[in-house]
Amino acid sequence: MAPLVLAPNVVQRIIYFLIHNDCLPVDRHAKRVPDLAKYATISRIWQDGIERETFASLRLDFGRLSKATSIVTSQRRRYVRTIKLDVALPKSGPVESPETDEEKLRNNRALQATFEMFMQVMSLWEAKDVQREGIKLYVDTSTPDDAVSGRLDSPSSWKRQEQLERRRVLSLLELTNPGRITDYPPVVAITEYKGNSSEISIHISAVATCVLLSKLPAVKTAFIDWWRCSHFSRVRPSLSAAISQINQPMDELCISDSSLTFGDWLTFTPPSATSMQELDELSISIRNFSQRLKRLELYDILISDELFFPGTLSLGMAPRWDRLVKLNLHYLPVTHAGEWLFLPDPDASSSFEGELNSGGLSLSCGDMPIGESHPKPSIAAPAMQRFYLSVARAALQMPQLRQMKLIAQLENSISWHKCWHKFRYYTTELVAEALWTSSSGFVPDNEVLDCWRKVPKKHLKKELLVEISNDENAVESLGDDESDMEESDEKLGVA
């Protein structure tokens, strides 16, 4: 009887089942069916299928990186779709004690060594070695404590886990020598980056992330978590400098602070005259970088008008966003210098304090002073008129802009006193609309409206429809029609 020869597509389906079927016994460490390699000896078709699935997603740490060059041959590089880079950290000290300087240095050295090994290995990969779409890179950290985190079967283990999480919240990994990373040749195989995706990991600083991104010139999409940037005052200028080192254009950039919790922005005191005069270098760096983007999303950040338009403008030096199609900004109600963009509602302050007390919240954040009272900011300050004027001037320099959302982070999950302040600019082939909605009855002044009316008239030869609303969900109810924007990109030839 002749041997049964299966079609290649059938073989591929069987292999996929062997690797991904949860009903089969799997090696928990390797995430693979035991003895899977023996199927590769059946034929070249089976070997190719096994390798295609096995090497589609690589989990690499320092030790595995050192072996990757010999194992992941040029043939196998074409199968790689994602790389999960694990910065393996040493076991932490006593969970009931704060992280020591020695621990911080040890962890930072582990980050430095892992990033250097990654650059050393991956800089050898050429663009022609991998699939046309490139490789997605995910970067996280792990510690030996993670192995027991999933076994919370007693009150003592729960308590230890809580202590461990509190310890991690206050920790931040930084490179010990960023210059050594920048000395390596670029890595051209990576086209998408995401870091700090695990909620239980010790977080890598946004500064270290930007140093790595500056060496990934083919990246088109990047997600940066600038963990506790507003709490570490020393990080902000360093992050500004690091962002300035990223020179390549991108399609999409998302920056957020996943550490933000309710009350973080309440720790600011009125700024001194000196601090008010300081330039917001971080907003300037993001503004400069955004001029090379198609889509920009910023969440939970401290900003100033400099994010959109320079306070002082030299002749012929106006910024221009030739590619920007979409901008989403969720901003805190204070600037980098501590200037409040929203004023407290005196009718809500007493109930707000009651919410704080009943909620048992701690508002202590790092080394920032806390005022005696914390009335809830909800009414737009005069500075918001200046803010919207700055945004409109920037929009005049955004010929491809189709959607912009600006949402103040005023609300929280425990508050019974609703407050919101939102803006949306949206265009289609038929209409251009600007919508303001707020709980305090905000109305843009004539100078702001006149400037915004110029935007669609300049770019689309259309009149602007203006709507002032008090509907909390007015912005969200309009939805995000990504397909319409993609069609507009094609028609307008946005590269």
C-alpha positions, -999 to +999 in steps of 0.1 A: +000+000+000+014+034-010+021+058+018-005+085+023+008+119+011-010+149+026-014+182+009+009+209+023-021+230+035-034+199+054+000+194+070+001+230+081-033+227+097-022+196+116+010+213+128-010+244+139-033+221+159-003+204+175+012+237+186-018+257+196-044+232+208-049+238+246-062+202+250-027+187+244-001+185+271+023+215+268+056+223+283+046+254+304+081+269+302+086+265+264+049+268+255+054+239+231+041+203+228+069+179+241+089+162+214+074+184+187+108+183+169+103+146+160+075+155+135+100+176+116+118+144+105+088+132+085+096+152+054+108+186+042+072+198+042+067+189+078+101+204+087+092+236+070+058+237+087+072+230+122+098+257+119+073+282+104+052+278+136+080+273+161+099+304+150+069+327+144+071+340+180+104+340+198+108+346+236+143+358+242+162+368+273+199+374+278+208+338+277+187+328+247+199+359+228+235+346+230+223+314+213+200+330+188+226+336+161+233+299+157+197+287+161+178+313+142+194+308+108+188+331+078+161+307+066+143+307+099+144+345+102+118+347+075+093+329+098+097+353+128+066+375+133+071+386+170+099+388+194+092+389+232+123+403+248+124+394+285+147+415+308+153+388+335+160+405+368+176+390+399+154+380+429+142+410+448+151+417+484+127+414+514+093+425+501+085+444+533+116+467+528+121+494+502+142+487+472+179+494+480+203+513+459+223+481+454+191+464+440+184+493+417+219+492+403+218+454+398+184+456+380+197+485+358+227+465+349+205+436+338+185+460+316+217+474+301+232+439+294+199+426+278+196+457+256+232+455+245+229+418+237+197+425+217+215+451+197+245+429+191+224+400+178+196+418+160+218+444+142+230+414+121+195+408+107+189+426+074+155+438+061+156+412+034+160+384+060+125+389+074+090+391+061+080+423+044+058+434+073+088+432+096+088+420+132+068+432+163+089+436+194+074+433+229+097+442+259+089+433+295+107+423+326+105+393+349+118+382+383+119+349+401+090+362+422+068+360+392+068+322+394+049+323+427+026+352+418+001+328+403-001+307+434-021+329+458-037+303+479-034+317+514-037+351+533+000+352+538+006+348+500-019+375+493-002+399+517+032+391+502+019+398+467+005+432+478+038+441+494+056+430+462+033+451+440+038+482+462+075+477+459+073+474+421+052+505+417+081+526+431+107+510+410+119+521+375+145+505+353+170+528+336+201+522+315+234+525+332+252+536+299+228+547+272+257+557+250+267+521+245+233+513+230+236+542+205+270+529+195+256+498+179+245+496+143+207+500+138+182+471+139+162+473+107+140+442+112+117+457+138+086+475+126+064+477+157+074+483+194+054+479+226+069+479+261+057+474+297+027+453+286+026+433+318+008+449+348+030+430+373+064+438+358+089+463+371+087+490+345+113+501+321+117+539+319+105+558+289+140+572+286+155+537+281+127+529+257+134+560+236+171+552+235+162+517+221+136+532+196+163+556+183+181+525+170+150+509+153+147+531+122+121+508+105+095+511+134+062+524+121+041+519+153+053+524+188+036+523+222+055+540+250+046+537+287+063+566+306+056+550+339+054+577+367+070+604+345+051+631+365+064+616+398+101+615+389+109+651+381+144+642+369+129+619+342+111+647+323+142+665+309+159+632+302+128+620+284+128+652+263+164+646+252+157+609+245+127+617+223+147+642+204+171+614+194+144+595+175+147+607+139+127+584+118+091+591+106+064+568+120+028+560+112+016+559+148+029+568+182+010+563+215+024+575+248+007+569+281+013+568+318-003+536+330+007+544+366-017+573+369-042+569+397-069+592+410-055+620+430-021+621+413-027+655+398-041+669+431-006+671+446+004+702+427+007+736+445+005+769+427+037+775+408+064+801+416+071+829+391+103+812+382+088+779+373+061+796+352+088+810+330+105+777+324+102+762+289+084+729+286+111+710+268+092+677+268+061+692+251+085+708+226+102+675+219+069+657+214+057+686+191+088+683+170+085+645+168+048+646+160+056+665+127+068+631+113+037+611+124+003+601+108-014+594+142-005+606+177-022+595+209-012+609+243-028+598+276-025+611+312+002+636+306+013+671+319+014+694+289+016+731+280+007+752+249+041+744+236+028+709+227+010+725+198+026+758+189+057+777+200+052+805+224+078+825+205+080+820+168+109+830+145+100+843+110+094+813+087+099+788+114+062+777+121+059+740+126+041+719+100+025+685+103+023+673+066+014+637+075-007+640+106-043+626+102-054+619+137-045+633+171-060+621+205-050+639+237-061+630+272-045+656+294-043+664+331-059+696+344-025+712+353+005+722+332+041+710+336+047+741+358+017+735+380-006+761+364-042+750+368-061+747+335-094+742+355-107+759+386-126+743+414-163+744+416-171+758+451-204+740+451-187+707+447-157+711+470-173+699+502-188+668+486-155+661+469-136+661+502-163+637+515-156+614+487-119+614+494-124+606+530-150+579+525-129+563+497-099+559+519-076+573+493-040+582+498-028+612+478+008+610+486+029+609+454+067+609+457+083+641+467+055+665+457+039+686+484+002+682+491-020+712+497-043+716+527-074+711+506-081+695+473-112+710+456-120+693+424-110+712+392-139+713+368-144+749+355-122+759+326-097+786+336-089+816+313-058+796+303-080+772+283-089+799+258-052+804+252-049+766+250-075+762+222-061+792+203-027+774+203-043+742+191-061+761+163-029+777+151-013+743+150-043+728+131-038+755+104-004+737+098-020+703+095-033+699+059-042+662+063-059+664+097-092+645+098-098+640+135-087+656+168-099+648+203-088+668+233-102+654+266-094+668+301-089+641+327-113+655+353-134+625+362-127+595+384-144+563+393-156+572+428-170+607+421-207+613+423-202+649+410-199+645+373-176+669+355-161+668+320-145+690+294-140+676+258-134+689+223-135+672+189-126+684+154-138+661+127-139+663+089-154+642+061-159+648+024-191+666+033-186+684+065-161+699+090-172+702+126-159+715+159-176+704+191-171+716+226-189+699+255-184+706+292-201+703+325-193+739+333-208+755+302-176+764+285-178+786+254-148+794+233-142+831+227-145+849+194-107+848+188-106+810+192-137+805+170-123+828+143-090+809+142-108+775+141-130+786+112-099+792+092-088+756+095-113+738+071-114+769+049-077+767+044-073+730+039-107+718+026-124+750+013-153+744+036-171+763+063-169+751+099-199+739+118-196+747+155-215+730+182-215+738+220-230+710+240-235+699+276-238+662+267-211+642+284-211+616+257-213+639+227-177+633+216-178+595+221-211+591+203-196+604+171-173+573+171-140+568+154-145+559+117-110+546+110-121+532+076-132+567+065-098+581+075-079+553+057-099+560+025-091+597+029-055+588+033-055+569+000-074+597-019-052+624-006-020+604-010-008+605+026+024+586+027 
